[in-house]
Amino acid sequence: MKQNIMESNNTATAAATKKGHSCLLRLVELLALIFIIWWANNYLLFSTKEEIRSSRISNDIKLSVISDQHASASIFSISNERIIKKIKDFSPDAVCVLGDMHSSDATDKEKDISMRLMKGLVAEGYKVFFVLGEHDDRSSAYIQKMENNGIDVLDQRSERVKIGKTDVTFYGISNAWFSDEFDLRDDFSLNKDTYNVLLAHIPMFEAYEKFGADLTLCADTHGGIIRLPFLGPAYLNGKVFPKLFGDKDQVYDKGLFKNKNGYTFITSGIGNYPVPARFLNFPEVCEITVRPDK
């Protein structure tokens, strides 16, 4: 009888141990799955492709758009080499860099990461246009350092270039704060003889629409960071689920939007700031092709 009791206890102990191992295995599997989902959403780099048409051009114009790298020395950051490879695969006519390439508290080493990215693009032979975001070092010394490295800083100025047979004017504004009287027409006269591209870090849809560029490129929103199916960004410009609780047609979070004069494109950027919490909103290098409207 005593032996039967001992055998029964041993069986129960073995069953409990097996159940414990099974629960632990499931927990490990769950944590691994969560890590994979988190890593994929924050560190896989995608190419976002858009194609638009214009009657104001004679040939295709290819623009790569990057922003919000918030360069970090972390082992989890997306390397410059991966970003450059994406851009080389597209082979653009120009690269538009829309600011916040490092964070406001960045070390000199982290600032150098974003600088090396842009220098690398220049070394590959690309024309690189840059506009400042609110985080970027705005000192004259840093801006001059970019210019010395072949990076074209459009700090409240424009530049006209020829792409194929088409004249294109790029306008750049260093925008972090806006007054109630903000009007780009006070700073620039729109060139009616060229295709016009405006680069601005912070989206101001109505103000830029009044300016009238054919294509406006913006960043800053990070796409709302967290996005949910059918609901869009979880948080944007101080509002929770703005597409659900506000006017969804006035939510300019990421992607291509039609305006009265052409298009506005907003990129969700590359980096993760202040924390890597992206969901259904991958880091992106944007590839915009403007084709003649036949």
Secondary structure, DSSP 8 states (H G I E B T S, - for coil): -HHHHHHHHHHHHHHHHHHHHHHHHHHHHHHHHHHHHHHHHHH--EEEEEEEEETT-SS-EEEEEE-------STTS--HHHHHHHHHHH--SEEEE-S-SS-TT--HHHHHHHHHHHHHHHHTT-EEEE---SSS---HHHHHHHHHTT-EE-SSEEEEEEETTEEEEEEEE--S---TT--GGGT----TTSEEEEEESS--HHHHHHHT-SEEEE--SGGGSBEETTTEESEETTEESHHHHS-GGG---SEEEE-SSSEEEE---SS--SS---BS---EEEEEEEEE--
